[in-house]
Each structure stands twice: as C-alpha cells, then as structure tokens.
Amino acid sequence: MTTDLTEITVIGDDDTGLVARVTSLLFERGANIEDIDQAVRDGVFRMNLAVDAAEMVCTEETLRNDLHALGEDLGLDVQVRFPADRETQQIAVLGTSESHCLEALFEAWTNDELGAEIGVVIGNHDDLEPLAEQYDVPFHDIGDESGQQNEERLLELLAEYDADLIVLARYMRILSPNVVFRYEDRIINVHPSLLPAFPGAEAYRQALEEGVRVAGVTAHYVTTDLDQGPIITQRAFDVPDDADLADIKRRGQPLEADALLEAVRLHLNGDVSVHRGRTSVRESERDYQLGLPDEMDELTPDRPVDGIVGGDDDATASGEKDKDDVEREAEAEPPAS
C-alpha cells in the first residue's frame, strides 16, 4: 500500500457480511476505497484496505473510533493507520539465538542509516537479551522452555510498541495467520537460500547435500505460505568443493545481514511495493543492491546468444528472430496438454 493513503486492517473469525459492513461505514463517512484485498486462512478472516481520507466528512479520530466500535460489534480487530501515524516508523525485531542480523540492524540504527526506531526486541529464548541491553532496547522473551512462542503475548507487545515493521532476524518460529494477517506486507524475513530453492528448515544443509556450487540468501515478505512470500533482495556466494556446513554458514551469515538490512531500507523508504505476489522497486535517487553487485556484469559473458550469427543483418545481430527461426520453434513446441 502507498504511504499517502490510510491503511485499514480487519482481522477476525470468518463470517458473512463483514466486508459490506466495513465498506458501508467508509462510504457513509466519505472515505474513498482505493484498494481492497481479503483472504481467509485457517478460519481467520483478513481484509486490507487502502483508503483516501482526504475528502472525509468526519475527523480522523471519529473514523478511527467508529471503525473500532464496529469491530467490537462484529467481534473483529480493526487497525487504522493514517499517514501521519507513520511519520516515525517503529521496528520490532524478532530473534532466537543468532545475533548477526540483529547486530547489523543495531549498527545501522545507531549510525542513523535506517530512518526508523528499533523499539523492541522479542525472542523465543533469552540469548539476544544482552545485545539488546547493550543498545538500551527493551527485550521480551515470549518463549517457553522449549522455545514455543506465546502468540497472544507477541500481539500484545507489537501493539504496545506500535510496530510499523516486524523484522525476523533469524527468528526460528513460524508465525500463524493470526499474526501474519495483522501485518500483511509489513513482516520481513531472511532465509538462508536462494528461494524458491531449499525452503524450510536447515536450508544450508539442504544445499550442501544437493551439492550446489552457488548458494545464497533471500530477504522476503512473510506470508501464510512458508518461505514463499514476495522476494525483495538476494545475495549469492560460491560453495567450494570441500566446504562443510560450518564453511557455508560463515560465508552466508554476513550476506544474510546485508540482504535483510537492504530489504528493510527499501521498505522503510517506501521504495518497494507488492502486487500480485511480486515486489517491484519504484524509481528512486537511492541506490539499492537487489541481487549481485554491479561489478559482476563485467565478469558475466554476454555472448553467444540466440540470433547472433556474425552477419551484418541488423535484425539478426540485435537478437531478433527471423521468420524461419520462428517457424522452426513453433514446429518444435509440443502440443498443449
């Protein structure tokens, strides 16, 4: 959603008539719906709306109160975020035990390179508490002895610290739709593989067992489908023939931190958007690294490619297929099943 529109998120048990009740209230208040998206997962209903509230016939506070009252009446949780509410964005970082991604976020924050505040660190173990204390950031452990998270407590903390963005800094737990739906396109995770390859647990081990020559990491938005959310940034690295799991982790962890930090910057600056499950980067004066560094272009072969035959024909030399090429490819195409 764009930053100049009011964002409304509706979460609750699935039932008939929910969409009509919410949209009717907005229409009556003179708010224009620019975008609407809804889904149901595991019995949880979610609706996201992007609303132009510039011509409303009521105040922002009145609209917020009316929506909250409607939510209470329908048994729904309604969140309203006006553009002014997002002027100073708050980040909640979730982690388990690995510190490298959290450390990179803290360093960028203290160097004024984020443009947002890290308001809280939440863990399902207490391993990262000393690092949070070092930067004077509140830490909350929401895990039991086995590390199982208390999602009700998690939601309470996210609301208490008014989180605009949730960053999973190697957080080793899966978030349920009850959490993900409330923060659609506002949860960023980093996964230690070049997704969609090797999703799930032990991604580096999977890569090693498959004998890959190039591995990597992916920062992506979190959805209710594990490790299938829209990709924001990726980094890659070579895997030597004699590498073991520890070698791969040593090569991958700095890139995990780098890819995650770049994805967070893109989001906070409003330079990345999600449409139909894919991200796109808006034109910006800022220079981002989405994948491999620019220097790799000089090392990547640029020929041969189809259509270049060494002649002087402009169309052929530019890579355009001639009529005979097209006919041959059409004959080679198998019939549709």
C-alpha positions in Angstrom: 0.0 0.0 0.0 1.2 3.5 -0.7 2.2 5.7 2.2 -0.1 8.6 1.4 -3.3 6.5 1.9 -4.9 5.4 5.2 -4.3 1.8 5.8 -7.1 -0.3 7.5 -6.7 -3.9 8.5 -9.6 -6.0 9.7 -9.0 -9.4 11.4 -11.4 -11.9 12.9 -13.4 -15.1 12.6 -14.8 -15.6 9.1 -18.5 -14.7 8.8 -20.9 -13.4 6.1 -21.5 -9.7 5.7 -18.2 -8.5 7.2 -16.9 -6.8 4.0 -20.2 -5.0 3.4 -20.4 -3.6 7.0 -16.9 -2.1 6.9 -17.1 -0.7 3.3 -20.6 0.8 4.0 -19.2 2.6 7.0 -16.4 4.1 5.0 -18.8 5.1 2.2 -21.0 6.9 4.7 -18.0 8.8 6.1 -16.9 10.0 2.6 -13.8 7.8 2.6 -12.8 6.5 -0.9 -11.5 3.0 -1.1 -8.5 2.9 -3.5 -7.6 -0.8 -2.9 -9.1 -3.8 -1.1 -7.8 -7.3 -0.6 -9.3 -10.1 1.5 -8.4 -13.6 2.4 -9.4 -16.5 4.8 -6.8 -18.9 6.2 -7.4 -21.5 8.9 -10.7 -19.8 9.7 -9.1 -16.4 10.1 -10.6 -13.6 8.0 -8.4 -10.8 6.9 -9.2 -7.6 4.9 -6.7 -4.9 4.0 -8.0 -1.6 2.6 -6.1 1.5 1.2 -8.4 4.5 1.7 -8.2 8.1 0.5 -9.5 10.0 3.6 -8.8 13.5 2.2 -12.5 14.2 1.5 -14.0 12.6 4.6 -17.0 14.3 6.2 -15.6 13.5 9.7 -12.4 13.8 11.5 -9.7 11.1 11.5 -10.3 10.4 15.2 -14.0 10.0 14.6 -13.4 7.5 11.8 -10.9 5.6 13.9 -13.4 5.4 16.8 -16.3 4.4 14.5 -14.2 1.6 13.0 -13.2 0.3 16.4 -16.8 0.4 17.6 -17.8 -1.6 14.5 -15.1 -4.0 15.2 -16.3 -4.6 18.7 -19.8 -5.1 17.4 -18.7 -7.7 14.9 -16.0 -9.3 17.0 -13.2 -8.0 14.8 -9.9 -6.5 15.4 -9.6 -3.3 13.4 -6.4 -1.4 12.9 -6.3 2.1 11.4 -3.1 3.8 10.3 -3.3 7.3 8.9 -0.3 8.7 7.0 0.7 10.9 10.0 0.8 7.8 12.2 3.7 6.5 10.2 6.0 9.6 10.2 8.3 8.0 12.7 8.3 4.3 12.0 8.8 1.8 14.7 10.5 -1.5 14.2 10.0 -4.7 16.3 12.8 -7.2 15.8 12.2 -10.9 16.4 15.1 -13.3 17.0 16.1 -16.6 18.5 19.8 -17.1 19.2 21.8 -16.0 16.1 23.0 -12.4 16.6 24.5 -11.3 13.2 21.3 -9.9 11.7 20.2 -8.1 14.8 23.7 -6.6 15.2 23.6 -5.3 11.6 20.3 -3.6 12.3 21.5 -2.1 15.5 24.7 -0.7 13.8 22.6 0.8 11.0 20.2 2.3 13.6 22.9 3.9 15.7 24.6 5.3 12.6 21.3 7.0 11.5 21.0 4.8 8.4 17.5 3.4 9.0 15.2 6.4 9.3 13.2 4.5 11.9 13.4 3.4 15.5 14.1 0.0 16.8 11.5 0.0 19.6 11.8 -3.6 20.9 13.5 -6.9 20.5 11.3 -10.0 21.1 12.8 -13.5 21.4 11.6 -17.0 22.0 14.7 -17.5 24.0 16.7 -15.0 26.0 20.0 -15.4 24.1 19.8 -12.0 22.5 18.9 -10.1 25.6 22.5 -9.0 26.3 22.8 -7.5 22.8 19.5 -5.6 23.2 20.6 -4.3 26.6 23.9 -3.1 25.0 21.8 -0.8 22.8 19.4 0.1 25.5 16.4 -1.5 23.7 13.7 -3.4 25.7 13.8 -7.1 25.3 10.9 -9.6 25.9 11.2 -13.4 26.0 7.9 -14.9 24.8 9.0 -18.5 24.6 8.6 -21.4 27.0 11.4 -23.8 27.9 11.3 -25.4 24.5 11.1 -22.1 22.7 7.5 -22.3 21.7 6.2 -18.8 21.3 3.2 -17.2 23.0 1.5 -15.5 20.1 -1.1 -13.7 22.3 1.8 -12.1 24.2 3.5 -11.3 20.9 0.5 -9.5 19.6 0.2 -7.5 22.8 3.9 -6.4 22.5 3.5 -5.5 18.9 0.5 -3.3 19.8 2.2 -1.9 22.9 5.3 -0.8 20.9 3.2 0.3 17.9 5.2 -1.7 15.4 5.1 -0.5 11.9 7.5 -3.1 10.6 8.4 -6.5 12.0 11.8 -7.9 11.1 12.6 -11.6 11.6 16.3 -11.6 12.3 16.8 -15.4 12.1 13.7 -16.0 14.2 13.2 -19.7 14.2 9.5 -20.0 14.6 6.6 -19.9 12.1 4.1 -17.1 12.6 0.4 -18.1 12.4 -2.2 -16.4 10.1 -3.4 -14.6 13.2 -0.1 -12.6 13.3 0.7 -12.5 9.6 -2.7 -11.2 8.6 -2.4 -8.3 11.0 0.8 -7.1 9.5 0.4 -8.0 5.8 3.4 -6.8 3.8 5.0 -5.5 7.0 6.9 -8.6 8.1 10.4 -9.1 6.5 12.3 -12.4 7.0 15.7 -13.5 5.8 16.1 -17.1 4.6 19.4 -18.8 4.1 18.9 -20.0 0.5 18.1 -18.6 -2.9 14.4 -19.0 -2.7 12.4 -20.8 -4.0 15.2 -23.4 -3.7 15.5 -25.1 -0.3 12.6 -23.6 1.7 12.0 -24.7 5.3 14.5 -25.7 8.0 18.2 -26.5 7.5 18.5 -24.7 4.2 22.3 -24.6 4.2 22.4 -28.3 5.0 19.9 -29.0 2.1 22.2 -27.0 -0.3 25.3 -28.9 0.9 23.6 -32.3 0.5 22.4 -31.4 -3.0 26.0 -30.4 -4.0 25.2 -26.9 -5.2 28.1 -24.8 -6.5 26.3 -21.5 -5.7 24.2 -20.8 -2.6 22.7 -17.7 -1.3 20.2 -15.9 0.9 16.8 -14.2 0.4 15.0 -11.4 2.2 11.3 -11.6 1.6 7.9 -10.5 2.9 6.3 -13.1 5.1 3.0 -14.7 4.0 1.0 -17.6 5.4 2.8 -19.9 3.0 6.2 -20.8 4.4 9.1 -19.2 2.6 7.0 -18.3 -0.4 6.5 -14.6 0.2 7.4 -11.9 -2.3 11.2 -11.6 -2.7 12.9 -8.3 -2.0 16.6 -8.8 -2.1 19.0 -11.7 -2.6 22.7 -12.4 -2.3 24.8 -15.3 -3.6 28.1 -16.9 -2.8 30.3 -19.8 -4.2 30.4 -23.1 -2.4 33.9 -24.7 -2.6 34.0 -28.4 -3.4 35.5 -29.2 0.0 33.1 -26.9 2.0 31.4 -28.2 5.1 28.3 -26.9 6.8 30.3 -24.5 9.0 32.0 -23.1 6.0 28.7 -22.4 4.3 27.3 -20.7 7.4 30.5 -18.5 7.6 30.0 -17.4 4.0 26.3 -16.9 4.3 25.7 -15.1 7.6 27.3 -11.8 6.6 25.2 -11.8 3.4 22.0 -12.7 5.4 22.6 -9.5 7.4 23.3 -7.5 4.3 20.3 -8.7 2.3 18.0 -8.2 5.3 19.2 -4.7 6.0 18.8 -3.6 2.4 15.3 -5.0 2.3 14.4 -3.1 5.5 15.8 0.1 3.9 13.7 -0.4 0.8 10.6 -0.9 2.9 11.1 2.0 5.2 11.9 4.4 2.4 8.7 3.3 0.6 10.7 2.3 -2.5 9.3 -1.3 -2.7 5.7 -2.4 -3.4 3.9 -5.7 -3.6 1.5 -6.5 -6.4 0.1 -10.0 -7.0 2.7 -11.7 -5.0 5.7 -10.0 -6.5 7.7 -6.9 -5.5 8.7 -4.0 -7.7 11.1 -1.2 -6.9 10.0 2.4 -7.5 12.2 4.8 -9.3 14.4 6.5 -6.6 17.5 8.5 -6.2 18.7 5.9 -3.8 21.0 3.2 -5.0 20.0 -0.3 -3.8 21.6 -3.7 -4.3 18.8 -6.1 -5.1 20.9 -9.0 -6.2 24.5 -9.4 -7.3 26.8 -6.3 -7.2 27.2 -4.3 -10.4 30.8 -5.5 -10.8 29.6 -8.9 -11.7 28.3 -7.6 -15.0 31.9 -7.2 -16.2 32.6 -10.9 -15.4 29.5 -12.3 -16.9 29.7 -13.5 -20.5 27.4 -11.6 -22.9 27.7 -14.0 -25.8 26.8 -16.2 -27.6 23.1 -15.7 -27.6 20.4 -16.9 -29.9 20.2 -14.9 -33.2 23.8 -13.7 -33.3 25.3 -15.3 -36.4 28.1 -12.9 -37.1 26.5 -11.3 -40.1 25.7 -7.7 -40.8 22.0 -8.0 -40.8 20.7 -5.5 -38.2 17.7 -7.5 -37.1 19.7 -10.8 -36.7 22.6 -9.1 -35.0 20.3 -7.4 -32.5 18.9 -10.8 -31.4 15.7 -10.6 -33.4 14.5 -13.9 -34.7 13.8 -14.2 -38.5 10.7 -15.8 -39.9 12.4 -19.2 -40.4 13.5 -19.3 -36.8 10.0 -18.6 -35.5 8.6 -21.3 -37.7 11.2 -23.9 -36.6 10.5 -23.1 -32.9 6.7 -23.4 -33.5 7.2 -26.9 -35.0 9.4 -27.9 -32.1 6.8 -26.8 -29.5 4.9 -29.9 -28.1 1.1 -29.7 -28.3 -0.7 -28.3 -25.2 -1.9 -30.9 -22.9 
